[in-house]
């Protein structure tokens, strides 16, 4: 027997569907490590933490993933980097970084050894490639949040365009 209520539906084949409502009804503090990182973004500066092995982690890690020790050394990195991996988002949903098609990408910023997940506004999926250079597009109004980087965008160079165009 199939039936429906306002919360869920049971189909004739017995499958069950229910609405997904993802929300966090609480507030949390970010602590000193992420607070410093987010304050840096507000000021258009990207910083990471350096582990015992010398690797720079962006976003910053509070504890060294190899030794488990607190990571207290900071390193400023660039706001440009290379796409390590990506996936196209053809139909953005409410809350996505962009409200038109874009790529989610892991981006290794210049000077960092780990990748940051963020949106890339490339215009079309065939404009995205692994290894492509991107730069941060800073939000006009910054508040100390990851969205202070509105998104990343492809880096274009006149030298590359001239070589490829003739």
N, C-alpha and C positions, 0 to 999 in steps of 0.2 A: 504494500500500500504506500502511496506517496502522499506526502503532506508538506505543508509549508507554514512557517510562522514568520513573524517579523524578523527573527534572528537567523534562521537557517532553513535550508530546503533539503528534503530527501527525495531523490529522483526514483522513478519506478525500478531502476536497476539496483537500487540500494545505495548509490553514491550520495555522499553528503557534501553540501557546500555551505559556506558561511562567509560573511563579509570579513575582510581583514582590516582591522583598525590598529595601526601601529602608532603608538604615542607613548610618551614618557611623562607620567603625571607627577614628576618631581623635579627638583632642581639639585644640581650638584656643583661643588666647587672643583676647579681643575687642578689645584695644587700649584706649588712653586715652579715646576718644570714647564708644564703646559701654559701656565700663566705668563712666564717669560716669553715663550714661543709666540703666543697670541698677541702679547703686547708688541713684540717685534713686528708682527704682520701689520698691526695698526700703524706702525711707523715705517712701513714698506721695507722691512728688513727681515731676512729669513735666517734663522739660526738653528743649529742642531747640537747634539751632545756627542762628545768624542769618547769612544770606548778605550779600554786598555790596549786593544790591538791597533788603535789609531783610526779605526773606521768612524766616520761621522754619520750619525743617525738623524734623518729628517723624515717625519716629525721626530722631535727629540724623545729619547728613551730615558726613563728615570733610573733604570738599573741596567747594567751591562748584560747583554744576553749571553755572553760567554762566561763571565766570572760571577755575575749576580751582585757585584758591588755597585754602590751608587755612582751615577755618572754626573760629575760636577764640572767637567771642563766643557766650555762652550766654544763653538766655531761658527762664524758667519759664512754662509754659502751664497751662491748667486741666485738670482730670480729667473734665470734661464736654465734649461736643461734638455735632456733627451728622453723621448718616449721609450719606455722599456716594454710595455705591453698596453693594449687598448681594446675596447669594445664599444661598438656604436650604439647609441641610444636614439632610435628613430622617433620615438613618441615619448617625450618627457612627461613626467607626472608632477603633480604639485609637490613642491619642495626640492625639485632638482635644481642644480646650480644655474642652468639655462632653461628657458622655456621654448626652445626650438631644438631640432635635432643637433646632437653633439656627441663627443666621445668621452667615455670614462677612461682615464689613462693612469698608469703608474709612471711617474715622472722622476727621473734621477736628476736632481738639480746639480749644477756645476759646483763641485767641492763636496758633495754628499756621496755616501756609499750605499745608501738605501733609497727606496723610492717612496714618493708621496702620491696618494690617490687624489685626483682632482679632475674637473671637467676641462675638455679642450674644445674651443669653438673653432672648428676647422671648416665649417660651412657645408661640407659633403663628406661622406664616408670614404670616397676614393681619394680625398686629400690627406687622409691619415695614413701614416706608415710607422712601423716600428723603427726607432732610431732617429725620427725627425726631431728637429730642434724646435722648442717652444719657449715662450716667455710668459711671465705672469702679467695678466691685465688686472691692475689694481682697481678696487672699488673706489668710486668717487668719495663716498663717506665710509670711513673705516672705524670700527668699534672694538677691535680686539677679538676677532673671531676668524675662523678658517675662511669665511666668506669675504674677508678683506681682500683675498685674492678672488676677484669676481670669477675668473676662469684663467686658463692658459690659452695662448693663441700661437699659431705657427710663426716662426721667425722667418722673415723673407730677407734675402740679401740681393742687392742689385748685381753683385758679381755672379751669383748663382743663376739669376734670371738671365743675365747676358749670355752666359755659357749655354744655358738650356734653350735660349730663344733663337739662336742662329745656327 
